[in-house]
Amino acid sequence: MTARSFHPPVRTLMGPGPSDVNPRILEAMSRPTIGHLDPQFVAMMDEMKDLLRYAFQTDYELAMPVSAPGSAGMETCFVNLVEAGDKVVVCQNGVFGGRMKENVERCGATPVMVEDEWGKAVDLDKVNDTLKAHPDAKVLAFVHAETSTGAISDARSLARLAREHGCLSIADTVTSLGGSPLKVSEWGLDAVYSGTQKCLSCTPGLSPVTFSERAIATVKNRSSKVQSWFMDLNLVLGYWGSGAKRAYHHTAPVNALYGLHEALVILQEEGIENAWRRHQRNHQALRAGIEAMGLEFVVDEAQRLPQLNSVSIPEGVDDAAVRGRLLQEYGLEIGAGLGPMAGSIWRIGLMGYASNQKNVLLCLGALDAVLSDMKAPVESGVAVEAAMRLYAQLQ
Ligand SMILES: *Cc1c(COP(=O)(O)O)cnc(C)c1O
């Protein structure tokens, strides 16, 4: 067999991630590879830490990308902060809280679950009651933006509850970073991880993290070694930490880091508040079109993520057939439901570079055409106009 170069098709990525990558980032990634200890590379790393502090809105010293996807950022937080025998309160209102539970168990610790219905925010009263009932809990872990359902939880209040009860907080901000207001220092979050392929419009494969001083102190004062050599922050900080000396830990993904640097420069140029506003604005336009068609959102308005729109699939409509046609005929990817929501919802992402007027109108036009052609019970021919009207109002 003679394999040839792989040339992927051009798609519009409006699912739960990866989202469309800004071409500036792809161009940055194609620049010459240099050594990961090259002084110029090290200077770029230092600048990246500042840019990450801006993105996270944090003044914590530790802000760096883990050299692996969001799931590795999650694991980095758990393996460093949680030791065997610890108790961790885990909030679950979708897929990712379940993965946090897995992480706690694999650390040899005990998860105490606070469960909420999928599609709802984490219930603060339940968290408060659980923390009261478990005064020995060490960590409160939750997902800020649940990508599996499209619900946002109140990270500020959850961080406050954790502190009031003497716990550290671990927050998953994979989908919120760059898309929804997130103020790590002001809210007092302790260990926060994210991803590059959602609202930062970068390629998948890196996980920015930031840790508070008290989180670092906890890592330094562990009684047991971190069970993961690769993720042990005591070692990783020899490379990413401050100071002139950088010790080899692992070979940094040099070109991927050029990409993240560019993504963060783009975020700084736009201004983070403007990025948050843009996500809202495009969500409102998509919503106008979706509702004009007679389709319904899954999540209550007050808890809805602008960057991940969960829409109920109308009765009798074949989920996979619609998504298949969108991909084939329009080069458009939207997401399917996960777990108990599989087959009953679509997840339309408006993340990062993909959150723009052209994509909103493409998605509404394509959905309208496909659903109308399939004789689905929707209002035909009105979605695009409804969104256009909304954009005109928001001018
Ligand atoms: C995408 C996502 C992850 C996992 O990130 P990967 O890069 O796929 O490992 C974790 N949490 C949330 C909320 C996500 O949306």
The ligand as an SDF file (V2000), in Angstrom:
LIG
                    3D

 15 15  0  0  0  0  0  0  0  0999 V2000
  -14.0440   18.9230   26.1440 C   0  0  0  0  0  0  0  0  0  0  0  0
  -14.1730   18.8900   27.6340 C   0  0  0  0  0  0  0  0  0  0  0  0
  -13.2800   18.1820   28.4500 C   0  0  0  0  0  0  0  0  0  0  0  0
  -12.2180   17.2780   27.9060 C   0  0  0  0  0  0  0  0  0  0  0  0
  -11.2870   17.9060   27.1380 O   0  0  0  0  0  0  0  0  0  0  0  0
  -10.4110   17.0090   26.1210 P   0  0  0  0  0  0  0  0  0  0  0  0
   -9.5300   18.0320   25.4870 O   0  0  0  0  0  0  0  0  0  0  0  0
  -11.3860   16.3610   25.2070 O   0  0  0  0  0  0  0  0  0  0  0  0
   -9.6660   16.0210   26.9170 O   0  0  0  0  0  0  0  0  0  0  0  0
  -13.4240   18.2720   29.8180 C   0  0  0  0  0  0  0  0  0  0  0  0
  -14.4080   19.0150   30.3650 N   0  0  0  0  0  0  0  0  0  0  0  0
  -15.3040   19.6860   29.6180 C   0  0  0  0  0  0  0  0  0  0  0  0
  -16.3590   20.4900   30.2850 C   0  0  0  0  0  0  0  0  0  0  0  0
  -15.2090   19.6440   28.2300 C   0  0  0  0  0  0  0  0  0  0  0  0
  -16.0930   20.3080   27.4880 O   0  0  0  0  0  0  0  0  0  0  0  0
  1  2  1  0
  2  3  1  0
  2 14  2  0
  3  4  1  0
  3 10  2  0
  4  5  1  0
  5  6  1  0
  6  7  2  0
  6  8  1  0
  6  9  1  0
 10 11  1  0
 11 12  2  0
 12 13  1  0
 12 14  1  0
 14 15  1  0
M  END
$$$$
